[in-house]
Amino acid sequence: MRKNEKTPTEREWLIMEAVWDSQDKPTSAEILSRIDKNAGMDARTERVLLHHLCKKGLLGYDVDGRDSRVYHYFARRTREECLREKSRDFVNAYFRGSGANAVAAFLRDAPFTDGQIRELEEILEARKGGGQP
């Protein structure tokens, strides 16, 4: 793990999604049951990834009051915070920090519906005025 790494890796993201989508503080067994079986994650791998996520400060846990071997996990950062950080890292790594170049690359290659194009236009209009949509 890189010293300054603050975002989840692709495999860690699966765990974060399970925690974010949970209505409560899930245990490791509950998290594993929510992860797509096609991801090929076993309990040992999950425990290692949970440990990394806690070290990164992305997850926290409470010890179960009835069984000290059971931990209940919760997110310390929101999905939106992690997405913003991942997006910044991606733009910095592949587009030399240019958000405009990154957006242009996606716009050229992605298929959009008319509704999605209108939504993108609204975002750009809001940004022109210095606002944040």
Backbone as CSV, one residue per row, in Angstrom:
resi,resn,N_x,N_y,N_z,CA_x,CA_y,CA_z,C_x,C_y,C_z
1,MET,0.850,-1.173,0.000,0.000,0.000,0.000,0.895,1.236,0.000
2,ARG,0.608,2.157,-0.929,1.382,3.385,-0.980,1.125,4.210,0.265
3,LYS,2.160,4.916,0.686,2.097,5.666,1.936,0.940,6.670,1.974
4,ASN,0.719,7.403,0.892,-0.302,8.438,0.891,-1.612,8.003,0.234
5,GLU,-1.768,6.734,-0.028,-2.976,6.251,-0.680,-4.187,6.510,0.210
6,LYS,-5.182,7.216,-0.342,-6.379,7.553,0.427,-7.652,7.014,-0.193
7,THR,-7.522,6.390,-1.340,-8.706,5.902,-2.032,-8.689,4.377,-2.096
8,PRO,-9.877,3.783,-2.192,-9.919,2.318,-2.277,-9.462,1.813,-3.634
9,THR,-8.770,0.679,-3.612,-8.414,-0.002,-4.849,-9.700,-0.590,-5.441
10,GLU,-9.592,-1.178,-6.613,-10.768,-1.758,-7.266,-11.423,-2.828,-6.393
11,ARG,-10.620,-3.693,-5.799,-11.179,-4.758,-4.945,-11.721,-4.185,-3.644
12,GLU,-11.033,-3.195,-3.083,-11.526,-2.559,-1.863,-12.842,-1.830,-2.122
13,TRP,-12.997,-1.318,-3.346,-14.229,-0.603,-3.699,-15.450,-1.509,-3.543
14,LEU,-15.295,-2.802,-3.853,-16.395,-3.757,-3.690,-16.868,-3.794,-2.242
15,ILE,-15.917,-3.770,-1.331,-16.255,-3.782,0.095,-16.916,-2.465,0.489
16,MET,-16.351,-1.351,0.021,-16.931,-0.047,0.335,-18.373,0.035,-0.163
17,GLU,-18.630,-0.460,-1.376,-19.996,-0.447,-1.925,-20.943,-1.219,-1.017
18,ALA,-20.504,-2.374,-0.531,-21.352,-3.183,0.353,-21.646,-2.432,1.650
19,VAL,-20.667,-1.714,2.167,-20.879,-0.945,3.403,-21.770,0.261,3.128
20,TRP,-21.488,1.003,2.059,-22.313,2.167,1.724,-23.763,1.779,1.489
21,ASP,-24.002,0.635,0.881,-25.363,0.201,0.549,-26.096,-0.410,1.737
22,SER,-25.398,-0.632,2.819,-25.998,-1.254,3.990,-26.785,-0.230,4.807
23,GLN,-27.869,-0.675,5.399,-28.680,0.193,6.261,-28.127,0.248,7.682
24,ASP,-27.262,-0.674,8.001,-26.711,-0.743,9.350,-25.194,-0.866,9.265
25,LYS,-24.571,-1.260,10.342,-23.128,-1.494,10.357,-22.901,-2.996,10.161
26,PRO,-22.583,-3.405,8.928,-22.481,-4.842,8.647,-21.224,-5.473,9.239
27,THR,-21.326,-6.765,9.499,-20.164,-7.557,9.909,-19.415,-7.985,8.659
28,SER,-18.241,-8.554,8.820,-17.477,-9.015,7.661,-18.246,-10.101,6.915
29,ALA,-18.958,-10.970,7.625,-19.743,-12.015,6.964,-20.869,-11.400,6.137
30,GLU,-21.518,-10.369,6.664,-22.597,-9.704,5.922,-22.049,-8.974,4.695
31,ILE,-20.879,-8.366,4.844,-20.250,-7.687,3.707,-19.933,-8.696,2.615
32,LEU,-19.311,-9.796,2.991,-18.930,-10.815,2.014,-20.162,-11.375,1.296
33,SER,-21.262,-11.519,2.011,-22.481,-12.057,1.380,-23.072,-11.069,0.376
34,ARG,-22.764,-9.771,0.513,-23.289,-8.752,-0.393,-22.417,-8.559,-1.637
35,ILE,-21.211,-9.090,-1.595,-20.289,-8.926,-2.728,-20.602,-9.982,-3.783
36,ASP,-20.619,-9.556,-5.022,-20.903,-10.437,-6.153,-19.989,-11.661,-6.102
37,LYS,-20.590,-12.814,-6.179,-19.819,-14.067,-6.130,-18.823,-14.166,-7.277
38,ASN,-19.091,-13.481,-8.387,-18.177,-13.488,-9.532,-16.895,-12.711,-9.242
39,ALA,-16.871,-11.949,-8.160,-15.672,-11.188,-7.815,-14.566,-12.106,-7.306
40,GLY,-14.921,-13.325,-6.918,-13.922,-14.294,-6.477,-13.233,-13.917,-5.177
41,MET,-13.955,-13.282,-4.267,-13.345,-12.868,-3.008,-13.686,-13.885,-1.917
42,ASP,-12.660,-14.375,-1.238,-12.896,-15.283,-0.128,-12.769,-14.514,1.189
43,ALA,-13.083,-15.177,2.289,-13.105,-14.517,3.598,-11.720,-13.990,4.000
44,ARG,-10.679,-14.732,3.681,-9.324,-14.285,4.048,-8.953,-13.004,3.303
45,THR,-9.216,-12.973,1.999,-8.934,-11.780,1.202,-9.739,-10.605,1.722
46,GLU,-10.993,-10.852,2.042,-11.847,-9.789,2.562,-11.268,-9.211,3.857
47,ARG,-10.799,-10.064,4.765,-10.233,-9.579,6.032,-9.013,-8.692,5.788
48,VAL,-8.167,-9.086,4.843,-6.985,-8.281,4.510,-7.417,-6.919,3.970
49,LEU,-8.406,-6.919,3.068,-8.879,-5.667,2.486,-9.572,-4.793,3.525
50,LEU,-10.326,-5.396,4.423,-10.949,-4.629,5.514,-9.875,-3.947,6.359
51,HIS,-8.817,-4.674,6.646,-7.704,-4.118,7.413,-7.092,-2.921,6.679
52,HIS,-6.846,-3.054,5.380,-6.276,-1.950,4.586,-7.201,-0.740,4.594
53,LEU,-8.495,-0.978,4.431,-9.459,0.131,4.414,-9.502,0.853,5.756
54,CYS,-9.363,0.114,6.833,-9.321,0.746,8.158,-8.030,1.551,8.323
55,LYS,-6.906,1.012,7.854,-5.632,1.740,7.929,-5.661,3.017,7.108
56,LYS,-6.357,2.997,5.983,-6.478,4.173,5.124,-7.434,5.207,5.709
57,GLY,-8.181,4.824,6.728,-9.145,5.727,7.321,-10.465,5.786,6.573
58,LEU,-10.701,4.831,5.686,-11.939,4.812,4.917,-13.054,4.068,5.644
59,LEU,-12.675,3.104,6.456,-13.636,2.354,7.268,-13.250,2.450,8.730
60,GLY,-14.252,2.330,9.568,-14.044,2.191,11.002,-14.864,0.987,11.443
61,TYR,-14.747,0.619,12.707,-15.526,-0.513,13.196,-15.828,-0.354,14.672
62,ASP,-16.904,-0.994,15.074,-17.273,-1.118,16.485,-17.221,-2.602,16.810
63,VAL,-16.754,-2.918,18.008,-16.718,-4.308,18.462,-18.104,-4.660,18.992
64,ASP,-18.588,-5.824,18.595,-19.902,-6.284,19.029,-19.925,-6.419,20.555
65,GLY,-20.986,-5.936,21.157,-21.109,-5.982,22.617,-21.283,-7.373,23.187
66,ARG,-21.753,-8.307,22.373,-21.985,-9.674,22.850,-20.866,-10.634,22.485
67,ASP,-20.101,-10.296,21.434,-19.037,-11.192,20.969,-17.877,-10.336,20.460
68,SER,-16.814,-10.278,21.223,-15.687,-9.393,20.904,-14.930,-9.824,19.642
69,ARG,-15.259,-10.991,19.091,-14.630,-11.431,17.854,-15.341,-10.872,16.625
70,VAL,-16.492,-10.237,16.829,-17.304,-9.726,15.720,-17.177,-8.205,15.662
71,TYR,-16.842,-7.704,14.474,-16.737,-6.259,14.255,-17.873,-5.808,13.344
72,HIS,-18.383,-4.621,13.618,-19.408,-4.002,12.784,-18.759,-2.802,12.092
73,TYR,-18.706,-2.827,10.771,-17.977,-1.826,9.993,-18.885,-0.680,9.550
74,PHE,-18.276,0.496,9.448,-18.981,1.680,8.950,-18.011,2.523,8.134
75,ALA,-18.572,3.266,7.190,-17.753,4.111,6.315,-17.401,5.410,7.034
76,ARG,-16.149,5.796,6.936,-15.692,7.081,7.466,-15.721,8.168,6.393
77,ARG,-15.813,7.736,5.133,-15.902,8.682,4.006,-17.057,8.260,3.120
78,THR,-17.722,9.224,2.557,-18.873,8.940,1.716,-18.420,8.444,0.342
79,ARG,-19.359,7.850,-0.368,-19.124,7.412,-1.741,-18.695,8.612,-2.589
80,GLU,-19.376,9.749,-2.409,-19.087,10.949,-3.189,-17.669,11.465,-2.922
81,GLU,-17.242,11.449,-1.664,-15.874,11.878,-1.338,-14.849,10.983,-2.021
82,CYS,-15.083,9.678,-1.971,-14.153,8.733,-2.592,-14.164,8.867,-4.107
83,LEU,-15.336,9.093,-4.689,-15.407,9.284,-6.143,-14.651,10.531,-6.572
84,ARG,-14.801,11.610,-5.821,-14.074,12.843,-6.159,-12.564,12.624,-6.103
85,GLU,-12.108,11.959,-5.060,-10.674,11.700,-4.911,-10.166,10.769,-6.014
86,LYS,-10.930,9.713,-6.319,-10.551,8.789,-7.388,-10.495,9.523,-8.725
87,SER,-11.474,10.395,-8.958,-11.506,11.164,-10.205,-10.283,12.057,-10.317
88,ARG,-9.930,12.740,-9.228,-8.730,13.600,-9.235,-7.483,12.778,-9.530
89,ASP,-7.368,11.619,-8.876,-6.202,10.757,-9.098,-6.136,10.312,-10.560
90,PHE,-7.283,9.944,-11.123,-7.351,9.488,-12.509,-6.934,10.601,-13.463
91,VAL,-7.483,11.792,-13.265,-7.157,12.928,-14.132,-5.670,13.267,-14.018
92,ASN,-5.137,13.237,-12.821,-3.715,13.530,-12.636,-2.829,12.472,-13.287
93,ALA,-3.224,11.208,-13.173,-2.395,10.115,-13.686,-2.432,10.002,-15.207
94,TYR,-3.597,10.248,-15.815,-3.739,9.976,-17.243,-3.914,11.211,-18.126
95,PHE,-4.221,12.340,-17.509,-4.472,13.546,-18.305,-3.651,14.736,-17.822
96,ARG,-2.549,14.441,-17.133,-1.632,15.476,-16.629,-2.366,16.562,-15.849
97,GLY,-3.398,16.166,-15.137,-4.127,17.099,-14.295,-5.170,17.932,-15.019
98,SER,-5.352,17.724,-16.306,-6.303,18.526,-17.070,-7.688,17.879,-17.066
99,GLY,-8.582,18.432,-16.256,-9.957,17.949,-16.223,-10.636,18.124,-17.565
100,ALA,-10.323,19.221,-18.247,-10.938,19.475,-19.555,-10.562,18.387,-20.554
101,ASN,-9.295,17.973,-20.569,-8.873,16.900,-21.478,-9.544,15.570,-21.123
102,ALA,-9.705,15.318,-19.836,-10.363,14.080,-19.411,-11.821,14.071,-19.854
103,VAL,-12.520,15.165,-19.614,-13.927,15.254,-20.005,-14.061,15.133,-21.515
104,ALA,-13.193,15.815,-22.250,-13.248,15.763,-23.715,-13.065,14.333,-24.215
105,ALA,-12.156,13.597,-23.616,-11.920,12.212,-24.033,-13.171,11.366,-23.822
106,PHE,-13.835,11.542,-22.702,-15.053,10.785,-22.432,-16.194,11.211,-23.354
107,LEU,-16.308,12.503,-23.588,-17.384,13.003,-24.444,-17.267,12.481,-25.866
108,ARG,-16.048,12.354,-26.346,-15.841,11.880,-27.715,-16.230,10.420,-27.891
109,ASP,-16.035,9.615,-26.854,-16.167,8.168,-27.007,-17.415,7.545,-26.385
110,ALA,-18.085,8.251,-25.494,-19.221,7.646,-24.797,-20.533,7.924,-25.526
111,PRO,-21.410,6.924,-25.562,-22.738,7.153,-26.150,-23.632,7.850,-25.120
112,PHE,-24.347,8.893,-25.541,-25.216,9.637,-24.634,-26.631,9.710,-25.199
113,THR,-27.606,9.677,-24.296,-28.993,9.922,-24.695,-29.197,11.430,-24.753
114,ASP,-30.289,11.860,-25.345,-30.599,13.295,-25.393,-30.726,13.869,-23.979
115,GLY,-31.323,13.106,-23.090,-31.466,13.558,-21.705,-30.116,13.742,-21.023
116,GLN,-29.205,12.837,-21.256,-27.874,12.943,-20.669,-27.120,14.139,-21.243
117,ILE,-27.310,14.403,-22.531,-26.660,15.571,-23.146,-27.200,16.853,-22.519
118,ARG,-28.520,16.924,-22.303,-29.109,18.102,-21.649,-28.541,18.282,-20.242
119,GLU,-28.399,17.171,-19.523,-27.841,17.231,-18.165,-26.400,17.755,-18.194
120,LEU,-25.609,17.294,-19.156,-24.229,17.773,-19.294,-24.202,19.256,-19.643
121,GLU,-25.105,19.684,-20.508,-25.177,21.101,-20.873,-25.528,21.959,-19.650
122,GLU,-26.431,21.466,-18.810,-26.804,22.194,-17.595,-25.615,22.323,-16.644
123,ILE,-24.851,21.271,-16.536,-23.658,21.304,-15.674,-22.674,22.345,-16.202
124,LEU,-22.432,22.349,-17.514,-21.501,23.313,-18.111,-22.011,24.742,-17.943
125,GLU,-23.303,24.955,-18.122,-23.874,26.297,-17.954,-23.708,26.779,-16.517
126,ALA,-23.956,25.908,-15.581,-23.799,26.269,-14.173,-22.351,26.614,-13.851
127,ARG,-21.417,25.866,-14.438,-19.984,26.139,-14.217,-19.549,27.438,-14.835
128,LYS,-20.161,27.843,-15.954,-19.824,29.114,-16.595,-20.055,30.282,-15.649
129,GLY,-21.122,30.189,-14.904,-21.448,31.260,-13.957,-20.702,31.145,-12.640
130,GLY,-19.769,30.221,-12.574,-19.000,30.044,-11.343,-19.693,29.189,-10.312
131,GLY,-20.857,28.653,-10.663,-21.600,27.819,-9.739,-21.144,26.374,-9.777
132,GLN,-21.637,25.632,-8.825,-21.342,24.209,-8.743,-22.668,23.479,-8.800
133,PRO,-22.937,22.704,-9.854,-24.234,22.011,-9.970,-24.446,21.002,-8.865
